[in-house]
Amino acid sequence: MKAISSFIYGFSATIKSFRMIVLIYLCYLVITLLLAIPFYGLFRSIAGNSQLPDSLMNGFDATAIRELLNNGGKAFGFYLKAFMPWIFIFLLFQVYLNGGIFSRVSNPRGKFTISLFHQHGRKYFWRYLKLVFYFLIIHLIIGLVLYLPYLLITGSREGMTDEQVVRPLIFIMGGHLILLVFLFLLADLVKSRLFEQDSVKVLKTIFKCLKMACRRFFSFYFLGLLLLVFPLALFAGFYLIRSSIVVNTTTVILFIFVIQQVMIFLRIFLRVWRLAAMYSYYLKISAGSK
């Protein structure tokens, strides 16, 4: 079955891409430190000698957060304004990584070099950025089609019961979730075709991949469900570990930090696995359609 064999290929290609994953992780770590260190200094200066930092270490505390905002609202506002461009740069960095990742997973037995990674990341950057823009428009249109009629109907009718309001919303949100998974997978399929065909026609490629995905909907979606299993399990495992730990010592703080870094590394691993699996799937279905 194409979905299962692509899933296995994705894992194999990711294992052979360990050096690339370490490189991406180190880039993430540097960016995080550049953002976190100034924020930590600001946080400590506003908190002073109070117990606010300790109260926040154990989870969400509305009172502590409100006190922090009262004491340093202007300083936090200034930091957030300076922080926004960095968020935008980080999002662009995510787009840039795609070309380099595909260059590796398309030839996992080849030698990995930073120059080759950068070459493909730069080459495909604008194509993948256009893809992000087109999919943002698609998501916006779908959101309007799904929720606008619901809001107009529920807003214009009086005397509706809670069940009459909530039931349709749950149904719409469930359908939206299924559609989101499909669109998420479709975006990866489009990335695979753009890379393999070295195409610059992003919009045309979206329609071609949509046609391919719809023809093989069950196989395509099954691969997506397989690729979702491990991220969901990872998130659930981290949540269970974090919720069961009381952060009250330096050792525990260090342990939480290590767990978080492992989580970040595994998320990169799973991203590479997903793209490698979808690239393999694209090759299989495109070969079958010839």
C-alpha positions as MATLAB code, in Angstrom:
seq = 'MKAISSFIYGFSATIKSFRMIVLIYLCYLVITLLLAIPFYGLFRSIAGNSQLPDSLMNGFDATAIRELLNNGGKAFGFYLKAFMPWIFIFLLFQVYLNGGIFSRVSNPRGKFTISLFHQHGRKYFWRYLKLVFYFLIIHLIIGLVLYLPYLLITGSREGMTDEQVVRPLIFIMGGHLILLVFLFLLADLVKSRLFEQDSVKVLKTIFKCLKMACRRFFSFYFLGLLLLVFPLALFAGFYLIRSSIVVNTTTVILFIFVIQQVMIFLRIFLRVWRLAAMYSYYLKISAGSK';
ca = [
       0.000    0.000    0.000;
       1.375    3.408   -1.042;
       0.496    5.122    2.243;
       2.253    2.560    4.449;
       5.340    2.264    2.243;
       5.608    6.083    2.115;
       5.246    6.241    5.896;
       8.115    3.746    6.292;
      10.251    5.601    3.739;
       9.696    8.818    5.685;
      11.060    7.264    8.844;
      14.056    5.760    7.047;
      14.909    9.048    5.304;
      14.582   10.961    8.577;
      16.950    8.610   10.418;
      19.512    9.246    7.667;
      19.000   13.010    8.051;
      20.218   13.236   11.652;
      22.889   15.876   10.932;
      20.330   18.097    9.240;
      17.939   17.754   12.175;
      20.708   18.724   14.602;
      21.486   21.779   12.443;
      17.834   22.894   12.445;
      17.591   22.305   16.202;
      20.670   24.448   16.849;
      19.178   27.238   14.728;
      15.974   27.022   16.779;
      17.965   27.116   19.996;
      19.909   30.227   18.963;
      16.733   32.049   17.907;
      14.993   31.062   21.147;
      17.872   32.292   23.292;
      18.022   35.589   21.409;
      14.351   36.122   22.238;
      14.214   34.579   25.700;
      17.254   36.180   27.363;
      16.050   39.811   26.991;
      12.553   38.768   28.096;
      13.924   36.968   31.158;
      15.941   40.046   32.140;
      12.856   42.246   31.774;
      10.739   39.742   33.710;
      13.201   39.581   36.627;
      13.607   43.373   36.799;
       9.839   43.893   36.968;
       9.291   41.071   39.456;
      12.122   42.284   41.715;
      12.303   40.358   44.964;
       8.669   39.262   44.880;
       7.430   35.693   44.725;
       5.700   36.237   41.390;
       8.172   34.161   39.329;
       7.817   31.238   41.729;
       4.022   31.361   41.601;
       4.056   31.285   37.792;
       6.414   28.298   37.628;
       3.648   25.951   38.753;
       1.201   26.949   36.026;
      -1.226   29.677   35.044;
      -1.879   32.190   37.824;
      -4.211   35.014   36.811;
      -3.473   37.074   39.934;
       0.292   36.896   39.439;
      -0.004   37.772   35.748;
      -2.283   40.730   36.535;
       0.208   42.019   39.099;
       3.071   41.701   36.636;
       1.120   43.617   34.007;
       0.261   46.349   36.499;
       3.910   46.711   37.486;
       5.438   46.554   34.042;
       2.693   46.846   31.460;
       4.479   49.562   29.484;
       7.779   47.665   29.517;
       6.072   44.478   28.354;
       4.253   46.436   25.642;
       7.540   47.844   24.377;
       9.096   44.375   24.386;
       6.152   42.866   22.480;
       6.382   45.562   19.799;
      10.071   44.780   19.366;
       9.249   41.065   19.522;
       6.764   41.044   16.607;
       9.337   41.458   13.793;
      11.270   38.513   15.222;
       8.126   36.367   15.102;
       7.709   37.313   11.439;
      11.361   36.448   10.744;
      10.920   33.112   12.510;
       7.891   32.308   10.339;
       9.900   33.136    7.219;
      12.630   30.855    8.528;
      10.091   28.014    8.680;
       9.343   28.579    4.992;
      13.048   28.677    4.154;
      13.644   25.295    5.832;
      11.305   23.443    3.470;
      13.583   23.600    0.434;
      16.559   22.345    2.419;
      14.561   19.527    3.987;
      13.277   18.322    0.610;
      16.786   18.434   -0.831;
      17.835   16.009    1.887;
      14.875   13.609    2.011;
      14.888   13.321   -1.781;
      18.398   11.888   -1.541;
      18.889   10.584    2.011;
      21.897    8.455    1.061;
      23.793   11.443   -0.326;
      26.245   13.576    1.613;
      24.640   16.352    3.648;
      26.246   19.791    3.363;
      25.110   23.127    4.780;
      25.828   24.855    1.458;
      23.499   22.482   -0.429;
      20.837   22.883    2.253;
      21.066   26.665    1.987;
      21.084   26.546   -1.813;
      17.760   24.703   -1.968;
      16.264   26.675    0.914;
      16.990   29.909   -0.938;
      15.942   28.543   -4.347;
      12.472   27.440   -3.266;
      11.835   30.136   -0.661;
       9.636   32.423   -2.778;
       7.665   29.533   -4.237;
       6.864   28.169   -0.790;
       6.101   31.657    0.503;
       3.563   32.082   -2.315;
       2.136   28.722   -1.305;
       1.663   29.956    2.265;
      -0.111   33.059    0.962;
      -2.467   31.034   -1.257;
      -3.333   28.622    1.543;
      -4.034   31.504    3.922;
      -6.586   32.757    1.413;
      -8.043   29.235    1.079;
      -8.371   28.914    4.867;
     -10.009   32.348    5.079;
     -12.556   31.465    2.388;
     -13.352   28.116    4.018;
     -13.753   29.801    7.403;
     -16.213   32.317    5.935;
     -18.184   29.619    4.077;
     -18.451   27.427    7.176;
     -19.037   29.926    9.972;
     -20.598   33.022    8.423;
     -23.976   31.364    7.623;
     -24.019   29.858   11.121;
     -23.378   33.258   12.730;
     -26.010   34.951   10.579;
     -28.628   32.299   11.349;
     -27.969   32.103   15.106;
     -27.687   35.879   15.363;
     -30.962   36.548   13.594;
     -33.100   34.009   15.458;
     -34.333   34.658   18.946;
     -35.257   32.108   21.554;
     -32.881   29.383   20.380;
     -31.951   26.811   23.012;
     -28.369   26.032   23.953;
     -28.670   22.693   22.178;
     -29.844   24.393   18.972;
     -26.848   26.723   19.105;
     -24.137   24.278   20.173;
     -25.032   21.177   18.143;
     -24.612   22.773   14.695;
     -21.393   24.434   15.866;
     -19.925   21.100   16.985;
     -20.895   19.568   13.656;
     -19.314   22.455   11.711;
     -16.141   22.382   13.809;
     -15.825   18.614   13.340;
     -16.133   18.965    9.582;
     -13.686   21.853    9.648;
     -11.147   19.756   11.544;
     -11.361   16.963    8.965;
     -10.920   19.530    6.199;
      -7.964   21.145    7.983;
      -6.109   17.829    8.077;
      -6.746   17.382    4.345;
      -5.510   20.908    3.538;
      -2.460   20.471    5.736;
      -1.552   17.308    3.836;
      -2.362   18.936    0.504;
       0.110   21.732    1.238;
       2.857   19.143    1.775;
       1.883   17.379   -1.455;
       2.138   20.692   -3.328;
       5.561   21.348   -1.780;
       6.684   17.916   -2.945;
       5.537   18.534   -6.522;
       7.061   22.017   -6.636;
      10.377   20.565   -5.538;
      10.353   17.456   -7.726;
       9.141   19.276  -10.848;
      11.218   22.389  -10.077;
       8.081   24.328  -10.944;
       7.409   28.027  -10.345;
       3.681   27.759  -11.146;
       2.409   27.540   -7.582;
      -1.301   28.098   -8.169;
      -1.417   25.640  -11.069;
       0.414   23.079   -8.936;
      -2.164   23.467   -6.148;
      -4.999   22.531   -8.513;
      -3.073   19.589   -9.953;
      -2.265   18.228   -6.487;
      -5.849   18.758   -5.356;
      -6.992   16.606   -8.266;
      -4.420   13.926   -7.402;
      -5.378   13.925   -3.710;
      -9.124   13.721   -4.403;
      -8.640   10.773   -6.748;
      -6.807    8.898   -4.011;
      -8.618   10.449   -1.060;
      -8.707    7.421    1.274;
      -5.074    6.435    0.717;
      -4.002   10.082    0.961;
      -5.960   10.710    4.147;
      -4.838    7.425    5.684;
      -1.212    8.541    5.310;
      -2.144   11.773    7.042;
      -3.694    9.910    9.965;
      -0.571    7.766   10.284;
       1.562   10.905   10.380;
      -0.706   12.437   13.037;
      -0.398    9.551   15.497;
       3.107   10.329   16.772;
       2.719   14.132   17.124;
      -0.483   13.652   19.121;
       1.142   10.992   21.299;
       4.147   13.277   21.820;
       1.954   16.193   22.853;
      -0.104   14.005   25.202;
       3.042   12.551   26.784;
       4.563   15.974   27.378;
       1.296   17.271   28.841;
       1.062   14.341   31.256;
       4.684   14.754   32.363;
       4.421   18.515   32.782;
       1.077   18.429   34.619;
       2.387   15.895   37.142;
       5.501   17.893   38.103;
       5.650   20.672   40.681;
       8.404   23.124   39.755;
       9.974   24.052   43.076;
      13.707   23.304   42.781;
      16.538   24.114   40.394;
      16.884   20.424   39.532;
      13.239   20.212   38.486;
      13.576   23.383   36.404;
      16.585   21.876   34.643;
      14.670   18.650   34.072;
      11.742   20.546   32.530;
      14.163   22.456   30.296;
      15.729   19.203   29.070;
      12.294   17.696   28.396;
      11.319   20.793   26.420;
      14.467   20.575   24.303;
      13.816   16.895   23.622;
      10.289   17.863   22.571;
      11.603   20.484   20.153;
      14.076   18.008   18.673;
      11.366   15.381   18.231;
       9.037   17.921   16.604;
      11.739   18.664   14.031;
      12.218   14.919   13.549;
       8.488   14.462   12.965;
       8.357   17.382   10.547;
      11.134   15.879    8.434;
       9.397   12.492    8.625;
       6.127   14.026    7.424;
       7.701   15.821    4.465;
       9.768   12.766    3.512;
       6.695   10.528    3.626;
       4.646   12.946    1.532;
       7.476   13.321   -0.978;
       7.655    9.537   -1.347;
       3.869    9.357   -1.682;
       3.922   11.992   -4.418;
       6.542   10.042   -6.376;
       4.435    6.875   -6.135;
       1.137    8.397   -7.239;
       2.718   10.509   -9.986;
       4.449    7.401  -11.371;
       1.154    5.507  -11.245;
      -0.695    8.233  -13.157;
       1.705    8.169  -16.121;
];
